[in-house]
Amino acid sequence: MKHLETRAKPKGGYTVAHVPDTAAETLAEGQFNRFYIAAICRRAIEDGHLSVHVYRAKQSDSPRSESVALEGTARDAASLLADVRSKDLSLKCDLLKPNSGLSVD
């Protein structure tokens, strides 16, 4: 991975920022979780279950409040599967945000 990246500034122009040392690990964990969630959703649908359960898969000393709010909730398996399969990587799925620590079962 690159050590530096160019980022756009809010008021125009560009700046150079350091890429965190953990970027590769964060990317790998996120992609693994994405495929894992897709597999769990597919299995749930095949078994006739309409929803999956959100749980904390990775412990955090200071989890985001929005992540804590999602713990223990149910998600529609078909719509979640569509979200994780989406080619739009704008992170519209809150479970796929980097370091959320959340997954489904």
N, CA, C and O atoms as CSV, one atom per row, in Angstrom:
chain,resi,resn,atom,element,x,y,z
A,1,MET,N,N,0.837,-1.170,0.000
A,1,MET,CA,C,0.000,0.000,0.000
A,1,MET,C,C,0.885,1.237,0.000
A,1,MET,O,O,2.034,1.213,0.441
A,2,LYS,N,N,0.313,2.308,-0.505
A,2,LYS,CA,C,1.047,3.569,-0.520
A,2,LYS,C,C,1.203,4.112,0.894
A,2,LYS,O,O,0.360,3.861,1.756
A,3,HIS,N,N,2.258,4.840,1.128
A,3,HIS,CA,C,2.471,5.467,2.428
A,3,HIS,C,C,1.862,6.867,2.486
A,3,HIS,O,O,1.565,7.380,3.565
A,4,LEU,N,N,1.678,7.482,1.307
A,4,LEU,CA,C,1.086,8.813,1.209
A,4,LEU,C,C,-0.031,8.778,0.178
A,4,LEU,O,O,0.028,8.016,-0.788
A,5,GLU,N,N,-1.051,9.606,0.387
A,5,GLU,CA,C,-2.118,9.715,-0.595
A,5,GLU,C,C,-2.516,11.176,-0.746
A,5,GLU,O,O,-2.349,11.981,0.170
A,6,THR,N,N,-3.042,11.497,-1.910
A,6,THR,CA,C,-3.512,12.848,-2.180
A,6,THR,C,C,-4.992,12.911,-1.848
A,6,THR,O,O,-5.770,12.049,-2.255
A,7,ARG,N,N,-5.373,13.945,-1.101
A,7,ARG,CA,C,-6.777,14.126,-0.728
A,7,ARG,C,C,-7.235,15.517,-1.133
A,7,ARG,O,O,-6.474,16.483,-1.078
A,8,ALA,N,N,-8.499,15.597,-1.544
A,8,ALA,CA,C,-9.082,16.891,-1.885
A,8,ALA,C,C,-9.437,17.633,-0.601
A,8,ALA,O,O,-9.951,17.038,0.347
A,9,LYS,N,N,-9.159,18.936,-0.576
A,9,LYS,CA,C,-9.523,19.768,0.573
A,9,LYS,C,C,-10.948,20.275,0.380
A,9,LYS,O,O,-11.376,20.471,-0.757
A,10,PRO,N,N,-11.689,20.491,1.460
A,10,PRO,CA,C,-13.088,20.929,1.352
A,10,PRO,C,C,-13.271,22.229,0.572
A,10,PRO,O,O,-14.267,22.386,-0.136
A,11,LYS,N,N,-12.335,23.151,0.689
A,11,LYS,CA,C,-12.470,24.439,0.009
A,11,LYS,C,C,-11.731,24.488,-1.315
A,11,LYS,O,O,-11.507,25.564,-1.869
A,12,GLY,N,N,-11.353,23.323,-1.822
A,12,GLY,CA,C,-10.646,23.251,-3.093
A,12,GLY,C,C,-9.166,22.999,-2.893
A,12,GLY,O,O,-8.616,23.264,-1.823
A,13,GLY,N,N,-8.532,22.488,-3.919
A,13,GLY,CA,C,-7.126,22.161,-3.835
A,13,GLY,C,C,-6.907,20.769,-3.271
A,13,GLY,O,O,-7.857,20.030,-3.011
A,14,TYR,N,N,-5.649,20.428,-3.088
A,14,TYR,CA,C,-5.297,19.096,-2.626
A,14,TYR,C,C,-4.248,19.174,-1.541
A,14,TYR,O,O,-3.533,20.168,-1.413
A,15,THR,N,N,-4.169,18.113,-0.763
A,15,THR,CA,C,-3.148,17.986,0.264
A,15,THR,C,C,-2.641,16.547,0.252
A,15,THR,O,O,-3.283,15.662,-0.313
A,16,VAL,N,N,-1.505,16.321,0.869
A,16,VAL,CA,C,-0.941,14.979,0.961
A,16,VAL,C,C,-1.081,14.508,2.404
A,16,VAL,O,O,-0.740,15.233,3.338
A,17,ALA,N,N,-1.586,13.285,2.578
A,17,ALA,CA,C,-1.801,12.737,3.920
A,17,ALA,C,C,-1.132,11.377,4.039
A,17,ALA,O,O,-0.998,10.657,3.050
A,18,HIS,N,N,-0.716,11.028,5.243
A,18,HIS,CA,C,-0.120,9.722,5.496
A,18,HIS,C,C,-1.220,8.662,5.583
A,18,HIS,O,O,-2.284,8.906,6.151
A,19,VAL,N,N,-0.957,7.499,5.021
A,19,VAL,CA,C,-1.865,6.369,5.113
A,19,VAL,C,C,-1.522,5.620,6.400
A,19,VAL,O,O,-0.347,5.340,6.639
A,20,PRO,N,N,-2.503,5.288,7.231
A,20,PRO,CA,C,-2.204,4.590,8.481
A,20,PRO,C,C,-1.489,3.260,8.239
A,20,PRO,O,O,-1.712,2.600,7.224
A,21,ASP,N,N,-0.640,2.881,9.170
A,21,ASP,CA,C,0.087,1.611,9.061
A,21,ASP,C,C,-0.854,0.414,9.056
A,21,ASP,O,O,-0.500,-0.650,8.550
A,22,THR,N,N,-2.034,0.577,9.608
A,22,THR,CA,C,-3.003,-0.515,9.709
A,22,THR,C,C,-3.971,-0.577,8.523
A,22,THR,O,O,-4.931,-1.347,8.553
A,23,ALA,N,N,-3.731,0.218,7.487
A,23,ALA,CA,C,-4.672,0.304,6.366
A,23,ALA,C,C,-4.883,-1.040,5.680
A,23,ALA,O,O,-6.019,-1.382,5.352
A,24,ALA,N,N,-3.839,-1.798,5.459
A,24,ALA,CA,C,-3.985,-3.092,4.779
A,24,ALA,C,C,-4.811,-4.060,5.614
A,24,ALA,O,O,-5.662,-4.775,5.085
A,25,GLU,N,N,-4.559,-4.082,6.919
A,25,GLU,CA,C,-5.307,-4.973,7.812
A,25,GLU,C,C,-6.779,-4.556,7.871
A,25,GLU,O,O,-7.669,-5.405,7.846
A,26,THR,N,N,-7.029,-3.256,7.949
A,26,THR,CA,C,-8.400,-2.749,7.989
A,26,THR,C,C,-9.145,-3.116,6.710
A,26,THR,O,O,-10.304,-3.528,6.758
A,27,LEU,N,N,-8.480,-2.967,5.570
A,27,LEU,CA,C,-9.079,-3.318,4.285
A,27,LEU,C,C,-9.389,-4.815,4.227
A,27,LEU,O,O,-10.480,-5.207,3.813
A,28,ALA,N,N,-8.441,-5.642,4.638
A,28,ALA,CA,C,-8.634,-7.095,4.596
A,28,ALA,C,C,-9.774,-7.535,5.513
A,28,ALA,O,O,-10.607,-8.350,5.116
A,29,GLU,N,N,-9.816,-7.008,6.726
A,29,GLU,CA,C,-10.890,-7.367,7.651
A,29,GLU,C,C,-12.248,-6.947,7.110
A,29,GLU,O,O,-13.228,-7.681,7.235
A,30,GLY,N,N,-12.303,-5.770,6.513
A,30,GLY,CA,C,-13.556,-5.284,5.945
A,30,GLY,C,C,-14.049,-6.143,4.799
A,30,GLY,O,O,-15.243,-6.431,4.708
A,31,GLN,N,N,-13.145,-6.556,3.923
A,31,GLN,CA,C,-13.531,-7.398,2.791
A,31,GLN,C,C,-13.956,-8.786,3.260
A,31,GLN,O,O,-14.921,-9.352,2.747
A,32,PHE,N,N,-13.228,-9.335,4.242
A,32,PHE,CA,C,-13.621,-10.629,4.792
A,32,PHE,C,C,-15.034,-10.541,5.363
A,32,PHE,O,O,-15.870,-11.405,5.098
A,33,ASN,N,N,-15.299,-9.500,6.145
A,33,ASN,CA,C,-16.616,-9.344,6.761
A,33,ASN,C,C,-17.701,-9.177,5.701
A,33,ASN,O,O,-18.812,-9.681,5.862
A,34,ARG,N,N,-17.383,-8.484,4.639
A,34,ARG,CA,C,-18.355,-8.297,3.547
A,34,ARG,C,C,-18.764,-9.637,2.943
A,34,ARG,O,O,-19.951,-9.897,2.745
A,35,PHE,N,N,-17.771,-10.496,2.648
A,35,PHE,CA,C,-18.080,-11.813,2.084
A,35,PHE,C,C,-18.762,-12.709,3.116
A,35,PHE,O,O,-19.639,-13.497,2.763
A,36,TYR,N,N,-18.372,-12.597,4.380
A,36,TYR,CA,C,-18.984,-13.382,5.442
A,36,TYR,C,C,-20.457,-13.015,5.593
A,36,TYR,O,O,-21.313,-13.894,5.697
A,37,ILE,N,N,-20.752,-11.713,5.605
A,37,ILE,CA,C,-22.140,-11.259,5.716
A,37,ILE,C,C,-22.958,-11.758,4.530
A,37,ILE,O,O,-24.097,-12.195,4.697
A,38,ALA,N,N,-22.381,-11.693,3.335
A,38,ALA,CA,C,-23.088,-12.184,2.146
A,38,ALA,C,C,-23.409,-13.676,2.290
A,38,ALA,O,O,-24.515,-14.108,1.963
A,39,ALA,N,N,-22.455,-14.454,2.773
A,39,ALA,CA,C,-22.670,-15.897,2.940
A,39,ALA,C,C,-23.747,-16.177,3.992
A,39,ALA,O,O,-24.603,-17.038,3.790
A,40,ILE,N,N,-23.704,-15.453,5.108
A,40,ILE,CA,C,-24.707,-15.644,6.158
A,40,ILE,C,C,-26.097,-15.282,5.633
A,40,ILE,O,O,-27.065,-15.989,5.914
A,41,CYS,N,N,-26.205,-14.196,4.881
A,41,CYS,CA,C,-27.497,-13.791,4.321
A,41,CYS,C,C,-28.019,-14.822,3.330
A,41,CYS,O,O,-29.201,-15.163,3.343
A,42,ARG,N,N,-27.131,-15.314,2.472
A,42,ARG,CA,C,-27.549,-16.341,1.503
A,42,ARG,C,C,-28.054,-17.582,2.215
A,42,ARG,O,O,-29.083,-18.147,1.844
A,43,ARG,N,N,-27.321,-18.006,3.246
A,43,ARG,CA,C,-27.723,-19.204,3.999
A,43,ARG,C,C,-29.062,-18.988,4.691
A,43,ARG,O,O,-29.914,-19.877,4.698
A,44,ALA,N,N,-29.247,-17.806,5.271
A,44,ALA,CA,C,-30.513,-17.503,5.937
A,44,ALA,C,C,-31.674,-17.567,4.952
A,44,ALA,O,O,-32.720,-18.139,5.257
A,45,ILE,N,N,-31.492,-16.983,3.776
A,45,ILE,CA,C,-32.539,-16.982,2.752
A,45,ILE,C,C,-32.847,-18.409,2.305
A,45,ILE,O,O,-34.010,-18.793,2.184
A,46,GLU,N,N,-31.788,-19.193,2.060
A,46,GLU,CA,C,-31.977,-20.585,1.636
A,46,GLU,C,C,-32.690,-21.406,2.700
A,46,GLU,O,O,-33.447,-22.318,2.368
A,47,ASP,N,N,-32.461,-21.099,3.972
A,47,ASP,CA,C,-33.092,-21.824,5.075
A,47,ASP,C,C,-34.466,-21.268,5.434
A,47,ASP,O,O,-35.103,-21.743,6.374
A,48,GLY,N,N,-34.923,-20.264,4.689
A,48,GLY,CA,C,-36.251,-19.707,4.908
A,48,GLY,C,C,-36.345,-18.649,5.996
A,48,GLY,O,O,-37.446,-18.311,6.430
A,49,HIS,N,N,-35.214,-18.120,6.444
A,49,HIS,CA,C,-35.228,-17.061,7.458
A,49,HIS,C,C,-35.268,-15.705,6.758
A,49,HIS,O,O,-34.561,-15.492,5.773
A,50,LEU,N,N,-36.081,-14.801,7.258
A,50,LEU,CA,C,-36.218,-13.493,6.640
A,50,LEU,C,C,-35.184,-12.489,7.130
A,50,LEU,O,O,-34.881,-11.518,6.436
A,51,SER,N,N,-34.640,-12.719,8.327
A,51,SER,CA,C,-33.728,-11.728,8.890
A,51,SER,C,C,-32.488,-12.381,9.486
A,51,SER,O,O,-32.437,-13.587,9.727
A,52,VAL,N,N,-31.481,-11.522,9.714
A,52,VAL,CA,C,-30.241,-11.928,10.378
A,52,VAL,C,C,-30.045,-11.005,11.580
A,52,VAL,O,O,-30.623,-9.920,11.635
A,53,HIS,N,N,-29.246,-11.430,12.521
A,53,HIS,CA,C,-29.045,-10.741,13.792
A,53,HIS,C,C,-27.690,-10.039,13.780
A,53,HIS,O,O,-26.683,-10.657,13.436
A,54,VAL,N,N,-27.647,-8.759,14.150
A,54,VAL,CA,C,-26.403,-7.988,14.194
A,54,VAL,C,C,-25.746,-8.196,15.562
A,54,VAL,O,O,-26.403,-8.089,16.597
A,55,TYR,N,N,-24.446,-8.494,15.554
A,55,TYR,CA,C,-23.718,-8.662,16.805
A,55,TYR,C,C,-22.323,-8.045,16.685
A,55,TYR,O,O,-21.849,-7.781,15.580
A,56,ARG,N,N,-21.681,-7.821,17.810
A,56,ARG,CA,C,-20.314,-7.287,17.830
A,56,ARG,C,C,-19.359,-8.446,17.639
A,56,ARG,O,O,-19.227,-9.303,18.513
A,57,ALA,N,N,-18.692,-8.472,16.494
A,57,ALA,CA,C,-17.767,-9.554,16.164
A,57,ALA,C,C,-16.337,-9.251,16.609
A,57,ALA,O,O,-15.535,-10.165,16.804
A,58,LYS,N,N,-16.024,-7.973,16.767
A,58,LYS,CA,C,-14.688,-7.571,17.176
A,58,LYS,C,C,-14.823,-6.585,18.330
A,58,LYS,O,O,-15.453,-5.536,18.193
A,59,GLN,N,N,-14.230,-6.928,19.454
A,59,GLN,CA,C,-14.331,-6.080,20.630
A,59,GLN,C,C,-13.603,-4.753,20.419
A,59,GLN,O,O,-12.592,-4.680,19.720
A,60,SER,N,N,-14.140,-3.720,21.036
A,60,SER,CA,C,-13.569,-2.390,20.939
A,60,SER,C,C,-13.639,-1.725,22.304
A,60,SER,O,O,-14.642,-1.843,23.007
A,61,ASP,N,N,-12.573,-1.026,22.677
A,61,ASP,CA,C,-12.569,-0.314,23.952
A,61,ASP,C,C,-13.506,0.886,23.933
A,61,ASP,O,O,-14.077,1.260,24.958
A,62,SER,N,N,-13.658,1.487,22.753
A,62,SER,CA,C,-14.556,2.642,22.633
A,62,SER,C,C,-15.339,2.549,21.324
A,62,SER,O,O,-15.017,3.242,20.359
A,63,PRO,N,N,-16.371,1.694,21.286
A,63,PRO,CA,C,-17.154,1.541,20.056
A,63,PRO,C,C,-17.949,2.804,19.735
A,63,PRO,O,O,-18.341,3.543,20.638
A,64,ARG,N,N,-18.185,3.045,18.448
A,64,ARG,CA,C,-18.994,4.184,18.026
A,64,ARG,C,C,-20.424,4.012,18.542
A,64,ARG,O,O,-20.937,2.896,18.617
A,65,SER,N,N,-21.041,5.102,18.886
A,65,SER,CA,C,-22.409,5.035,19.415
A,65,SER,C,C,-23.377,4.445,18.390
A,65,SER,O,O,-24.297,3.714,18.755
A,66,GLU,N,N,-23.173,4.761,17.104
A,66,GLU,CA,C,-24.061,4.211,16.078
A,66,GLU,C,C,-23.876,2.701,15.929
A,66,GLU,O,O,-24.819,1.998,15.567
A,67,SER,N,N,-22.666,2.194,16.205
A,67,SER,CA,C,-22.439,0.750,16.169
A,67,SER,C,C,-23.111,0.072,17.359
A,67,SER,O,O,-23.720,-0.988,17.214
A,68,VAL,N,N,-22.998,0.680,18.519
A,68,VAL,CA,C,-23.632,0.128,19.723
A,68,VAL,C,C,-25.142,0.051,19.528
A,68,VAL,O,O,-25.783,-0.911,19.949
A,69,ALA,N,N,-25.705,1.076,18.883
A,69,ALA,CA,C,-27.157,1.109,18.657
A,69,ALA,C,C,-27.617,-0.024,17.741
A,69,ALA,O,O,-28.765,-0.460,17.836
A,70,LEU,N,N,-26.755,-0.503,16.867
A,70,LEU,CA,C,-27.122,-1.569,15.938
A,70,LEU,C,C,-27.021,-2.960,16.550
A,70,LEU,O,O,-27.663,-3.894,16.069
A,71,GLU,N,N,-26.226,-3.109,17.604
A,71,GLU,CA,C,-26.046,-4.417,18.226
A,71,GLU,C,C,-27.383,-4.974,18.693
A,71,GLU,O,O,-28.168,-4.277,19.337
A,72,GLY,N,N,-27.634,-6.233,18.363
A,72,GLY,CA,C,-28.858,-6.892,18.802
A,72,GLY,C,C,-30.063,-6.641,17.921
A,72,GLY,O,O,-31.140,-7.175,18.186
A,73,THR,N,N,-29.907,-5.840,16.879
A,73,THR,CA,C,-31.035,-5.575,15.980
A,73,THR,C,C,-31.108,-6.648,14.898
A,73,THR,O,O,-30.153,-7.396,14.687
A,74,ALA,N,N,-32.226,-6.713,14.228
A,74,ALA,CA,C,-32.411,-7.648,13.119
A,74,ALA,C,C,-32.383,-6.865,11.814
A,74,ALA,O,O,-32.850,-5.728,11.750
A,75,ARG,N,N,-31.834,-7.482,10.782
A,75,ARG,CA,C,-31.803,-6.877,9.441
A,75,ARG,C,C,-32.434,-7.834,8.453
A,75,ARG,O,O,-32.289,-9.051,8.574
A,76,ASP,N,N,-33.130,-7.288,7.483
A,76,ASP,CA,C,-33.702,-8.098,6.416
A,76,ASP,C,C,-32.562,-8.727,5.614
A,76,ASP,O,O,-31.709,-8.018,5.079
A,77,ALA,N,N,-32.552,-10.042,5.534
A,77,ALA,CA,C,-31.444,-10.762,4.893
A,77,ALA,C,C,-31.324,-10.426,3.405
A,77,ALA,O,O,-30.213,-10.254,2.905
A,78,ALA,N,N,-32.430,-10.331,2.700
A,78,ALA,CA,C,-32.392,-10.071,1.257
A,78,ALA,C,C,-31.871,-8.672,0.952
A,78,ALA,O,O,-31.055,-8.505,0.046
A,79,SER,N,N,-32.331,-7.664,1.694
A,79,SER,CA,C,-31.866,-6.302,1.406
A,79,SER,C,C,-30.419,-6.113,1.843
A,79,SER,O,O,-29.670,-5.388,1.188
A,80,LEU,N,N,-30.009,-6.755,2.943
A,80,LEU,CA,C,-28.609,-6.674,3.359
A,80,LEU,C,C,-27.710,-7.354,2.342
A,80,LEU,O,O,-26.627,-6.853,2.041
A,81,LEU,N,N,-28.144,-8.484,1.813
A,81,LEU,CA,C,-27.374,-9.162,0.773
A,81,LEU,C,C,-27.220,-8.261,-0.445
A,81,LEU,O,O,-26.135,-8.188,-1.023
A,82,ALA,N,N,-28.277,-7.579,-0.841
A,82,ALA,CA,C,-28.198,-6.649,-1.976
A,82,ALA,C,C,-27.210,-5.524,-1.690
A,82,ALA,O,O,-26.460,-5.116,-2.577
A,83,ASP,N,N,-27.205,-5.017,-0.447
A,83,ASP,CA,C,-26.273,-3.947,-0.081
A,83,ASP,C,C,-24.814,-4.401,-0.173
A,83,ASP,O,O,-23.977,-3.685,-0.723
A,84,VAL,N,N,-24.507,-5.584,0.360
A,84,VAL,CA,C,-23.109,-6.023,0.351
A,84,VAL,C,C,-22.648,-6.450,-1.037
A,84,VAL,O,O,-21.450,-6.474,-1.318
A,85,ARG,N,N,-23.595,-6.786,-1.899
A,85,ARG,CA,C,-23.248,-7.127,-3.283
A,85,ARG,C,C,-23.126,-5.898,-4.170
A,85,ARG,O,O,-22.602,-5.982,-5.281
A,86,SER,N,N,-23.599,-4.772,-3.693
A,86,SER,CA,C,-23.613,-3.551,-4.484
A,86,SER,C,C,-22.207,-3.166,-4.938
A,86,SER,O,O,-21.243,-3.273,-4.179
A,87,LYS,N,N,-22.109,-2.722,-6.173
A,87,LYS,CA,C,-20.820,-2.259,-6.695
A,87,LYS,C,C,-20.514,-0.849,-6.240
A,87,LYS,O,O,-19.391,-0.364,-6.382
A,88,ASP,N,N,-21.534,-0.189,-5.686
A,88,ASP,CA,C,-21.359,1.159,-5.157
A,88,ASP,C,C,-20.694,1.036,-3.793
A,88,ASP,O,O,-21.340,0.652,-2.818
A,89,LEU,N,N,-19.433,1.353,-3.724
A,89,LEU,CA,C,-18.678,1.188,-2.484
A,89,LEU,C,C,-18.719,2.442,-1.620
A,89,LEU,O,O,-17.769,2.724,-0.890
A,90,SER,N,N,-19.810,3.194,-1.697
A,90,SER,CA,C,-19.923,4.434,-0.931
A,90,SER,C,C,-20.263,4.172,0.537
A,90,SER,O,O,-20.557,5.099,1.293
A,91,LEU,N,N,-20.219,2.913,0.923
A,91,LEU,CA,C,-20.481,2.513,2.306
A,91,LEU,C,C,-21.871,2.908,2.775
A,91,LEU,O,O,-22.048,3.399,3.890
A,92,LYS,N,N,-22.867,2.687,1.903
A,92,LYS,CA,C,-24.234,2.968,2.318
A,92,LYS,C,C,-24.697,1.970,3.374
A,92,LYS,O,O,-25.683,2.210,4.070
A,93,CYS,N,N,-23.992,0.865,3.491
A,93,CYS,CA,C,-24.324,-0.144,4.492
A,93,CYS,C,C,-23.528,0.139,5.763
A,93,CYS,O,O,-22.300,0.057,5.764
A,94,ASP,N,N,-24.229,0.470,6.839
A,94,ASP,CA,C,-23.563,0.834,8.086
A,94,ASP,C,C,-22.755,-0.301,8.708
A,94,ASP,O,O,-21.858,-0.047,9.512
A,95,LEU,N,N,-23.056,-1.542,8.353
A,95,LEU,CA,C,-22.283,-2.673,8.884
A,95,LEU,C,C,-20.916,-2.798,8.221
A,95,LEU,O,O,-20.038,-3.493,8.732
A,96,LEU,N,N,-20.735,-2.136,7.094
A,96,LEU,CA,C,-19.473,-2.256,6.358
A,96,LEU,C,C,-18.532,-1.082,6.571
A,96,LEU,O,O,-17.503,-0.994,5.902
A,97,LYS,N,N,-18.856,-0.194,7.472
A,97,LYS,CA,C,-17.960,0.914,7.742
A,97,LYS,C,C,-16.657,0.367,8.344
A,97,LYS,O,O,-16.692,-0.578,9.132
A,98,PRO,N,N,-15.520,0.950,7.982
A,98,PRO,CA,C,-14.250,0.441,8.509
A,98,PRO,C,C,-14.235,0.422,10.032
A,98,PRO,O,O,-14.648,1.380,10.686
A,99,ASN,N,N,-13.759,-0.673,10.576
A,99,ASN,CA,C,-13.605,-0.852,12.018
A,99,ASN,C,C,-14.913,-0.764,12.794
A,99,ASN,O,O,-14.894,-0.403,13.971
A,100,SER,N,N,-16.048,-1.082,12.176
A,100,SER,CA,C,-17.299,-1.047,12.936
A,100,SER,C,C,-17.319,-2.164,13.976
A,100,SER,O,O,-17.912,-2.010,15.044
A,101,GLY,N,N,-16.677,-3.276,13.667
A,101,GLY,CA,C,-16.655,-4.403,14.593
A,101,GLY,C,C,-17.934,-5.210,14.573
A,101,GLY,O,O,-18.092,-6.129,15.377
A,102,LEU,N,N,-18.856,-4.891,13.671
A,102,LEU,CA,C,-20.147,-5.565,13.622
A,102,LEU,C,C,-20.203,-6.595,12.502
A,102,LEU,O,O,-19.553,-6.444,11.468
A,103,SER,N,N,-20.988,-7.640,12.724
A,103,SER,CA,C,-21.250,-8.627,11.709
A,103,SER,C,C,-22.637,-9.191,11.969
A,103,SER,O,O,-23.381,-8.645,12.784
A,104,VAL,N,N,-22.997,-10.271,11.292
A,104,VAL,CA,C,-24.337,-10.867,11.463
A,104,VAL,C,C,-24.232,-12.374,11.653
A,104,VAL,O,O,-23.260,-13.012,11.249
A,105,ASP,N,N,-25.265,-12.916,12.283
A,105,ASP,CA,C,-25.377,-14.370,12.385
A,105,ASP,C,C,-26.822,-14.778,12.195
A,105,ASP,O,O,-27.140,-15.966,12.244
